[in-house]
Amino acid sequence: RYAAWGYQELYLHLEDAIEALRTTFGRAVDSQMMSDVPLGVFLSGGIDSAAIVAFMADAAQRRGTTVNSFSMGFDDGSYNELPYAREVAATFATNHREGRVTPDVAALFDRLVLHFDQPFGDVSLFPTFMVSQLARQHVTVALAGDGGDELFGGYDAYDAEALAARWQGMAPQALWQALDAVASLVPPADQKKGLVNKVKRFAEGVARAPRDIAQYRWMTFAHPAEKGRLYTAALRDRLVGADVHAPVREVLGRHRGDDFLNRLLYADLSVYLADDILVKVDRMSMATSLETRAPFLDVGVMELAFSMPGRLKIRDGERKWVLKRALEGRVPASILHRKKEGFSIPM
């Protein structure tokens, strides 16, 4: 029934939407647990993996089994999410195992790049490999939370785009460039995020990146001019007229009749998820002979998510609003309402 809902009708039937999400996601998790080999789940301590564990626990109870969960932590406290993962594991009584990423992980570089067959710049490949390696010691298949951010609005960049839309017109671009120049003089903080790092990143995106790439202003770490300084003259000549942002512009331009947030989500689903997140998880899990599955990318879940208007996904500044409502009473409130951290490493 929900597949035919228009935005206004869905908004009027919010409780139906929440119940449809619970039912559809639960069905997706249950179906992806079908396996004739040992199965587990990557548990980060965030909302998406906690949601999977919650529904896995229900299915495991019906089957008379127990969920195997796997987490990876860090010595740097601002990157370490193990306490949250342990809380989820304890809540659902999983067989929980964890490891720790240490600085000597850099020695894996030459080994791991061989698995990509193409340039790849996401350093979270290291902890992804290590948690896959840990899981493979005990299971052959693992469920993962990939896709939840792209379907329900989980990234910081959506907040940055909303702020820029409100503030950028209030001051000339020269003022934003001056702010960026001042912010660039401040050394980044050691912690994973924090106010200093957020201000630096926001100012950089507003001042240096084109506005028509939307949230990708904060997902780019080397702008074209900076990369150009690394190129030989011959390569620069061959790249004249090339547009590195063309794929982003093209996908943002589709579905112009849709609401703006859903267009941003669709872009991340098409570009960031497809070309970064899923590549990383596929290569690094298969490097350990581990199969991974993503319940959020079940066709039914994706169709339901994109039948919902953006205002159900980010509401009054709260990201993943409808997903959190669907998980209330199932996932600990401390997990539902903690800030998103993301899976990265202290470089």
C-alpha positions as CSV (number, residue, x, y, z in Angstrom):
1,R,0.0,0.0,0.0
2,Y,2.8,2.5,0.9
3,A,4.3,2.2,-2.6
4,A,1.4,4.2,-4.0
5,W,1.3,6.8,-1.3
6,G,1.8,10.4,-2.3
7,Y,3.8,12.7,0.0
8,Q,0.8,14.4,1.5
9,E,-1.0,11.2,2.2
10,L,2.1,9.7,3.8
11,Y,2.5,12.7,6.0
12,L,-1.1,12.4,7.2
13,H,-0.5,8.7,8.0
14,L,2.7,9.0,9.9
15,E,2.0,6.1,12.2
16,D,1.4,3.9,9.2
17,A,4.7,5.0,7.7
18,I,6.5,4.2,11.0
19,E,4.8,0.8,11.2
20,A,5.6,0.1,7.5
21,L,9.2,0.9,8.1
22,R,9.4,-1.5,11.1
23,T,7.7,-4.3,9.1
24,T,9.6,-3.8,5.9
25,F,13.0,-3.5,7.6
26,G,12.3,-6.5,9.9
27,R,11.4,-8.6,6.9
28,A,14.6,-7.5,5.1
29,V,16.8,-8.4,8.0
30,D,15.1,-11.8,8.5
31,S,15.4,-12.7,4.8
32,Q,19.1,-11.8,4.7
33,M,19.8,-14.0,7.7
34,M,18.9,-17.0,5.6
35,S,22.2,-19.0,5.4
36,D,23.5,-22.5,5.7
37,V,26.9,-21.1,7.1
38,P,27.6,-19.2,10.3
39,L,26.4,-15.6,10.2
40,G,27.1,-12.4,12.1
41,V,26.9,-8.6,12.0
42,F,29.2,-5.6,12.0
43,L,28.3,-3.6,15.1
44,S,29.7,0.0,15.2
45,G,27.5,1.3,18.0
46,G,25.6,3.6,15.7
47,I,21.9,3.7,14.9
48,D,22.1,1.6,11.6
49,S,24.0,-1.4,12.9
50,A,22.0,-1.3,16.2
51,A,18.8,-1.5,14.2
52,I,20.1,-4.5,12.4
53,V,21.1,-6.2,15.6
54,A,17.7,-5.5,17.2
55,F,15.8,-7.2,14.3
56,M,18.4,-10.0,14.1
57,A,17.9,-10.7,17.8
58,D,14.1,-11.1,17.1
59,A,14.8,-13.5,14.2
60,A,17.4,-15.4,16.1
61,Q,15.0,-15.9,19.0
62,R,12.5,-17.4,16.7
63,R,15.2,-19.7,15.3
64,G,16.6,-20.6,18.6
65,T,20.0,-19.2,17.9
66,T,22.2,-16.2,19.1
67,V,23.5,-13.2,17.1
68,N,27.3,-13.0,16.6
69,S,28.5,-9.3,16.6
70,F,31.9,-7.9,15.7
71,S,33.3,-4.4,16.5
72,M,36.6,-2.5,16.0
73,G,37.9,0.2,18.3
74,F,40.8,2.7,18.6
75,D,43.1,3.9,21.4
76,D,42.1,7.5,20.5
77,G,39.0,8.1,22.6
78,S,37.3,10.4,20.1
79,Y,37.4,7.7,17.4
80,N,36.6,4.8,19.7
81,E,32.9,3.6,19.7
82,L,33.4,0.3,21.5
83,P,31.5,1.4,24.6
84,Y,28.4,2.0,22.5
85,A,28.8,-1.2,20.6
86,R,29.1,-3.1,23.9
87,E,25.9,-1.5,25.2
88,V,24.0,-2.7,22.1
89,A,25.6,-6.1,22.4
90,A,24.6,-6.4,26.1
91,T,21.1,-5.2,25.4
92,F,20.5,-8.0,22.8
93,A,22.8,-10.6,24.5
94,T,24.9,-11.2,21.4
95,N,28.1,-13.2,21.2
96,H,30.2,-10.1,21.0
97,R,33.8,-10.0,19.9
98,E,36.0,-6.9,19.3
99,G,39.4,-5.9,18.1
100,R,41.5,-2.7,18.2
101,V,43.1,-0.7,15.4
102,T,46.7,0.3,16.3
103,P,49.2,2.5,14.4
104,D,51.0,-0.5,12.9
105,V,47.9,-1.0,10.6
106,A,49.8,1.1,8.1
107,A,51.9,-1.9,7.4
108,L,48.9,-3.4,5.7
109,F,48.9,-0.8,3.0
110,D,50.7,-2.6,0.2
111,R,48.7,-5.7,0.8
112,L,45.3,-4.0,0.8
113,V,45.7,-1.8,-2.2
114,L,46.2,-4.9,-4.4
115,H,42.5,-5.7,-3.8
116,F,41.1,-2.5,-5.2
117,D,42.4,-2.6,-8.8
118,Q,41.7,1.2,-9.0
119,P,42.6,4.4,-7.1
120,F,40.7,4.5,-3.8
121,G,41.0,7.2,-1.2
122,D,38.9,6.2,1.8
123,V,41.2,5.4,4.7
124,S,38.4,3.5,6.6
125,L,39.5,0.6,4.4
126,F,41.8,-0.4,7.2
127,P,39.3,-0.9,10.0
128,T,36.9,-2.4,7.5
129,F,39.5,-5.0,6.6
130,M,40.3,-5.7,10.3
131,V,36.7,-6.1,11.4
132,S,36.1,-8.4,8.4
133,Q,39.2,-10.4,9.4
134,L,37.9,-10.7,12.9
135,A,34.5,-11.8,11.8
136,R,35.8,-14.3,9.4
137,Q,37.4,-16.2,12.2
138,H,33.9,-17.1,13.4
139,V,31.4,-16.6,10.6
140,T,31.2,-16.8,6.8
141,V,28.5,-14.1,6.3
142,A,28.1,-10.7,8.0
143,L,25.3,-8.1,7.8
144,A,26.3,-4.5,7.7
145,G,24.5,-1.1,8.2
146,D,25.5,0.4,4.8
147,G,22.8,2.5,3.2
148,G,21.0,3.8,6.3
149,D,22.6,7.3,6.0
150,E,21.8,7.6,2.3
151,L,18.2,6.6,2.8
152,F,17.3,8.5,5.9
153,G,19.6,11.5,6.0
154,G,22.4,10.6,8.4
155,Y,25.4,12.7,7.2
156,D,26.8,15.9,8.7
157,A,27.0,17.3,5.1
158,Y,23.2,17.6,5.0
159,D,23.3,19.9,8.0
160,A,26.1,21.9,6.3
161,E,24.1,22.3,3.1
162,A,21.1,23.5,5.1
163,L,23.2,26.0,7.0
164,A,24.9,27.3,3.8
165,A,21.5,27.7,2.1
166,R,20.4,30.0,5.0
167,W,23.7,31.9,5.6
168,Q,25.5,32.1,2.3
169,G,23.3,34.8,0.8
170,M,23.7,37.0,3.9
171,A,27.3,37.9,3.1
172,P,29.4,38.4,-0.1
173,Q,31.6,35.5,-1.2
174,A,34.7,37.6,-0.5
175,L,33.7,37.5,3.2
176,W,33.4,33.7,3.2
177,Q,36.8,33.5,1.5
178,A,38.3,35.7,4.2
179,L,36.8,33.5,6.9
180,D,38.2,30.4,5.1
181,A,41.7,32.1,5.0
182,V,41.6,32.9,8.7
183,A,40.3,29.4,9.6
184,S,43.0,27.7,7.5
185,L,45.6,29.3,9.8
186,V,44.1,27.5,12.8
187,P,45.6,24.0,13.2
188,P,43.1,21.2,13.2
189,A,42.1,19.6,16.6
190,D,43.4,16.1,17.3
191,Q,39.9,14.9,18.0
192,K,37.7,13.3,15.3
193,K,35.3,16.2,14.9
194,G,34.9,19.1,17.4
195,L,34.0,22.7,16.9
196,V,37.3,23.8,15.4
197,N,37.4,21.1,12.8
198,K,33.7,21.7,11.9
199,V,34.2,25.4,11.4
200,K,37.3,24.9,9.3
201,R,35.5,22.3,7.1
202,F,32.4,24.5,6.7
203,A,34.3,27.6,5.8
204,E,36.4,25.6,3.2
205,G,33.3,24.2,1.6
206,V,31.5,27.5,1.3
207,A,34.5,29.5,0.1
208,R,36.2,27.1,-2.3
209,A,33.6,24.7,-3.8
210,P,30.9,25.4,-6.4
211,R,27.5,25.8,-4.9
212,D,25.8,23.5,-7.4
213,I,27.4,20.4,-6.1
214,A,25.4,20.8,-2.9
215,Q,26.6,18.5,0.0
216,Y,29.6,17.4,-2.0
217,R,31.2,20.7,-1.0
218,W,32.0,19.0,2.3
219,M,32.8,15.6,0.8
220,T,35.8,16.8,-1.3
221,F,39.2,16.9,0.3
222,A,41.3,18.0,-2.7
223,H,39.8,20.7,-4.9
224,P,40.6,20.8,-8.6
225,A,43.2,23.6,-8.3
226,E,45.0,21.8,-5.5
227,K,45.1,18.6,-7.5
228,G,46.3,20.5,-10.5
229,R,49.5,21.5,-8.7
230,L,50.4,17.8,-8.5
231,Y,50.0,17.1,-12.2
232,T,52.6,17.1,-14.9
233,A,52.1,19.7,-17.7
234,A,51.1,17.0,-20.1
235,L,48.4,15.7,-17.8
236,R,47.1,19.2,-17.2
237,D,46.8,19.7,-20.9
238,R,44.8,16.5,-21.4
239,L,42.4,17.5,-18.6
240,V,41.5,20.9,-20.1
241,G,37.8,21.2,-20.0
242,A,37.3,18.1,-17.8
243,D,34.8,18.4,-15.0
244,V,35.6,16.3,-12.0
245,H,32.2,17.1,-10.5
246,A,30.2,16.1,-13.6
247,P,28.9,12.9,-12.1
248,V,27.6,14.7,-9.0
249,R,26.0,17.5,-11.1
250,E,24.4,15.0,-13.4
251,V,22.8,12.9,-10.6
252,L,21.7,16.0,-8.6
253,G,19.9,17.2,-11.7
254,R,17.7,14.1,-12.0
255,H,14.2,14.0,-10.4
256,R,13.9,17.8,-10.1
257,G,10.3,17.4,-9.2
258,D,11.4,15.6,-6.0
259,D,12.0,17.5,-2.7
260,F,15.5,18.8,-2.2
261,L,16.7,16.5,0.5
262,N,15.6,13.4,-1.4
263,R,17.6,14.6,-4.3
264,L,20.7,14.9,-2.0
265,L,20.0,11.4,-0.7
266,Y,19.7,10.0,-4.2
267,A,23.0,11.6,-5.2
268,D,24.8,10.0,-2.3
269,L,23.1,6.6,-3.0
270,S,24.3,6.9,-6.7
271,V,27.8,8.3,-6.1
272,Y,29.1,8.1,-2.6
273,L,27.5,4.8,-1.6
274,A,28.1,3.1,-4.9
275,D,31.6,4.3,-5.7
276,D,33.1,4.5,-2.1
277,I,31.2,2.7,0.7
278,L,30.2,-0.4,-1.2
279,V,33.5,-0.7,-3.0
280,K,35.4,-0.5,0.3
281,V,33.2,-3.1,2.1
282,D,33.1,-5.5,-0.9
283,R,36.9,-5.5,-1.5
284,M,37.9,-5.6,2.1
285,S,35.4,-8.3,3.2
286,M,36.1,-10.5,0.2
287,A,39.9,-10.1,0.9
288,T,39.1,-12.2,4.0
289,S,36.6,-14.5,2.1
290,L,33.7,-13.0,4.1
291,E,30.4,-12.3,2.4
292,T,28.6,-9.1,3.5
293,R,24.9,-8.2,3.1
294,A,23.2,-4.9,3.6
295,P,19.5,-5.0,4.8
296,F,19.0,-1.3,4.3
297,L,19.6,-1.9,0.5
298,D,16.8,-4.4,0.3
299,V,14.5,-3.4,-2.6
300,G,11.5,-3.0,-0.3
301,V,13.3,-0.9,2.2
302,M,14.7,1.4,-0.5
303,E,11.3,1.8,-2.2
304,L,9.7,2.7,1.1
305,A,12.4,5.1,2.0
306,F,12.1,7.0,-1.2
307,S,8.3,7.2,-1.1
308,M,8.8,9.3,2.1
309,P,9.3,13.0,1.9
310,G,12.5,14.6,3.2
311,R,10.7,16.2,6.1
312,L,10.2,12.8,7.7
313,K,13.9,12.1,7.5
314,I,15.4,15.3,8.8
315,R,12.9,17.1,11.0
316,D,13.6,20.2,13.2
317,G,17.3,19.5,12.7
318,E,17.1,15.9,13.8
319,R,18.5,13.5,11.3
320,K,17.0,10.0,10.6
321,W,13.8,11.2,12.3
322,V,11.4,8.6,11.0
323,L,14.0,5.8,11.4
324,K,14.5,6.8,15.1
325,R,10.7,6.8,15.6
326,A,10.5,3.3,14.2
327,L,13.3,2.1,16.5
328,E,11.9,3.6,19.7
329,G,11.4,0.9,22.4
330,R,13.7,-1.4,20.4
331,V,17.1,0.3,20.5
332,P,18.4,1.9,23.6
333,A,17.6,5.7,23.7
334,S,21.3,6.4,24.4
335,I,22.1,4.9,21.0
336,L,19.2,6.5,19.1
337,H,20.1,10.0,20.3
338,R,23.9,10.1,20.1
339,K,25.7,12.0,17.5
340,K,26.9,10.3,14.3
341,E,30.6,9.6,14.3
342,G,31.3,7.7,11.1
343,F,33.9,4.9,10.6
344,S,37.3,6.5,10.2
345,I,40.8,6.4,11.6
346,P,43.1,8.9,13.3
347,M,45.4,9.6,10.4
